[in-house]
Amino acid sequence: MPEVRKLRIGIVGLGIGMRHASSFAQVPLVEIVAMADPAPNRLGTTVEEFCAHYGAKPYADGYEMMEKERLDAVAICSNPKLHLPLVQAAARKGLHILMEKPMAGTVEDCEGIIEACRRAGVQLHMEFPMRQLAPMVELKRVLDAGTLGRPFMVNCDYVSGLRTPNHWIWVMGDGSSPVNENTCHGIDSVRYILGDVDRIYAEADNFIGQGPNEVADAAAFTMHHKGGGISTLVGGACATGEMDTPIRMSVFCTEGQATVDGLHHTFSRLKWARRGGETWEHDWGDAPSLRSMMGQPYARYPLLEPSLKNFVENLLSGKPAAATADDGRENVQICLAVLESARTHQPVDIRQPVLR
Ligand SMILES: NC(=O)c1ccc[n+]([C@@H]2O[C@H](COP(=O)([O-])OP(=O)(O)OC[C@H]3O[C@@H](n4cnc5c(N)ncnc54)[C@H](O)[C@@H]3O)[C@@H](O)[C@H]2O)c1
């Protein structure tokens, strides 16, 4: 019997990257060859000890790891400002890429990332895990089957917890605000249902005073989708931890309605109903919060497992990414348009690319 080909993977950055390791470890078709982090202050152990647990080689620097190891693919889990140079280094080595959201802190960096991958002929899969969770997969199946008619309006509540004032999330060009760093999950989920966006109107401000005054910690906005649908979202980093950060998305359709929701930033329930007819609901069970996993570097994080498994399977079978580089770029463009609209009190037309 020929030996089954395994994907040789490296991980750059061991913040959320530590949960990539526990997720990839569930996929038989993966070998975690090496992992890198110069200052893993959330890991709770050393890079050496962490790597030994997975039989991987430790590095202090992701660039050196990509240079020295024979890899097929790399998961980039650094802060967003480093995504472009890390992609350029990975592309030079011909490595396929799993890119943590957001793709970057600027649209210009997104363009650079797309160009580096195009030139090197490597694939980039965006890590937008929400669209690959079981309730979303089922919701999409029901909508595509036409059971509820045509979806035309979505309402999404996607607010994260507070962030420390010195975090890179507040630095424009890096995290580029909690909207870009976190509400992007809600935006991606809405785009998954209603498609690309052409117009945005937003109100946003810094209400709690966590980061700099000029960077919003809360945003409420509407989007008009190219296919004619409309959506409304609330986001930012202003939730109360004791509420376990519930998230929710309701989809209104010509012949019915559906809602996905859940705790700890993970959709775990789906309910739908046909107007005057059948109703259906299922609860896949609440996911653990990242906060509850602190001090447990090897704990599994169910939010990431379906999307990392899909990344490996899609790459090995030549199937397209579940969330593409274009999705990554459009989501960053929307987030920056939200901030611009809030600043100017004008709607922003994003049909024309806005380079920053
Ligand atoms: N999908 C999700 O649910 C999810 C959750 C959290 C974070 N994220 C995203 O993942 C990315 C990282 O977020 P985080 O919270 O883990 O940030 P973090 O700052 O906690 O961790 C990033 C790590 O990258 C390391 N790093 C920096 N330069 C490096 C290099 N040259 N080589 C190797 N490592 C290097 C840093 O030392 C740091 O430990 C961000 O884009 C973030 O938005 C996604």
The ligand as an SDF file (V2000), in Angstrom:
LIG
                    3D

 44 48  0  0  0  0  0  0  0  0999 V2000
   -9.9790   32.7650   14.3880 N   0  0  0  0  0  0  0  0  0  0  0  0
  -10.1260   33.2370   15.6230 C   0  0  0  0  0  0  0  0  0  0  0  0
  -11.1330   32.9940   16.2840 O   0  0  0  0  0  0  0  0  0  0  0  0
   -9.0320   34.0900   16.2260 C   0  0  0  0  0  0  0  0  0  0  0  0
   -8.9330   34.2260   17.5930 C   0  0  0  0  0  0  0  0  0  0  0  0
   -7.9100   35.0200   18.0930 C   0  0  0  0  0  0  0  0  0  0  0  0
   -7.0380   35.6680   17.2200 C   0  0  0  0  0  0  0  0  0  0  0  0
   -7.1770   35.5360   15.8840 N   0  0  0  0  0  0  0  0  0  0  0  0
   -6.2680   36.2220   14.9250 C   0  0  0  0  0  0  0  0  0  0  0  0
   -5.0000   35.5690   14.9700 O   0  0  0  0  0  0  0  0  0  0  0  0
   -3.9440   36.5170   14.8320 C   0  0  0  0  0  0  0  0  0  0  0  0
   -3.0940   36.4750   16.0900 C   0  0  0  0  0  0  0  0  0  0  0  0
   -3.8900   36.8610   17.2060 O   0  0  0  0  0  0  0  0  0  0  0  0
   -3.4400   36.5190   18.6870 P   0  0  0  0  0  0  0  0  0  0  0  0
   -4.5710   36.9160   19.5460 O   0  0  0  0  0  0  0  0  0  0  0  0
   -2.9490   35.1340   18.7700 O   0  0  0  0  0  0  0  0  0  0  0  0
   -2.2390   37.5620   18.8590 O   0  0  0  0  0  0  0  0  0  0  0  0
   -1.0420   37.5050   19.9240 P   0  0  0  0  0  0  0  0  0  0  0  0
   -0.3860   38.8420   19.8550 O   0  0  0  0  0  0  0  0  0  0  0  0
   -1.5360   36.9970   21.2310 O   0  0  0  0  0  0  0  0  0  0  0  0
   -0.0620   36.3720   19.3440 O   0  0  0  0  0  0  0  0  0  0  0  0
    0.6600   36.5500   18.1700 C   0  0  0  0  0  0  0  0  0  0  0  0
    2.0220   35.8960   18.3780 C   0  0  0  0  0  0  0  0  0  0  0  0
    2.8000   36.0300   17.1830 O   0  0  0  0  0  0  0  0  0  0  0  0
    4.1510   36.0770   17.5960 C   0  0  0  0  0  0  0  0  0  0  0  0
    5.0590   36.5400   16.5430 N   0  0  0  0  0  0  0  0  0  0  0  0
    5.3660   37.8100   16.1920 C   0  0  0  0  0  0  0  0  0  0  0  0
    6.3260   37.8160   15.2410 N   0  0  0  0  0  0  0  0  0  0  0  0
    6.6300   36.5290   14.9870 C   0  0  0  0  0  0  0  0  0  0  0  0
    7.5670   35.8840   14.1140 C   0  0  0  0  0  0  0  0  0  0  0  0
    8.3880   36.5770   13.2910 N   0  0  0  0  0  0  0  0  0  0  0  0
    7.6280   34.5350   14.1240 N   0  0  0  0  0  0  0  0  0  0  0  0
    6.8210   33.8200   14.9290 C   0  0  0  0  0  0  0  0  0  0  0  0
    5.9240   34.3740   15.7680 N   0  0  0  0  0  0  0  0  0  0  0  0
    5.8340   35.7080   15.7990 C   0  0  0  0  0  0  0  0  0  0  0  0
    4.0990   37.0010   18.8210 C   0  0  0  0  0  0  0  0  0  0  0  0
    5.2660   36.8600   19.6340 O   0  0  0  0  0  0  0  0  0  0  0  0
    2.8250   36.5430   19.5030 C   0  0  0  0  0  0  0  0  0  0  0  0
    3.0520   35.5980   20.5350 O   0  0  0  0  0  0  0  0  0  0  0  0
   -4.6280   37.8670   14.5930 C   0  0  0  0  0  0  0  0  0  0  0  0
   -4.7400   38.1170   13.2230 O   0  0  0  0  0  0  0  0  0  0  0  0
   -5.9770   37.6700   15.2590 C   0  0  0  0  0  0  0  0  0  0  0  0
   -6.9730   38.5390   14.7940 O   0  0  0  0  0  0  0  0  0  0  0  0
   -8.1430   34.7430   15.3790 C   0  0  0  0  0  0  0  0  0  0  0  0
  1  2  1  0
  2  3  2  0
  2  4  1  0
  4  5  1  0
  4 44  2  0
  5  6  2  0
  6  7  1  0
  7  8  2  0
  8  9  1  0
  8 44  1  0
  9 10  1  0
  9 42  1  0
 10 11  1  0
 11 12  1  0
 11 40  1  0
 12 13  1  0
 13 14  1  0
 14 15  2  0
 14 16  1  0
 14 17  1  0
 17 18  1  0
 18 19  2  0
 18 20  1  0
 18 21  1  0
 21 22  1  0
 22 23  1  0
 23 24  1  0
 23 38  1  0
 24 25  1  0
 25 26  1  0
 25 36  1  0
 26 27  1  0
 26 35  1  0
 27 28  2  0
 28 29  1  0
 29 30  1  0
 29 35  2  0
 30 31  1  0
 30 32  2  0
 32 33  1  0
 33 34  2  0
 34 35  1  0
 36 37  1  0
 36 38  1  0
 38 39  1  0
 40 41  1  0
 40 42  1  0
 42 43  1  0
M  CHG  2   8   1  16  -1
M  END
$$$$
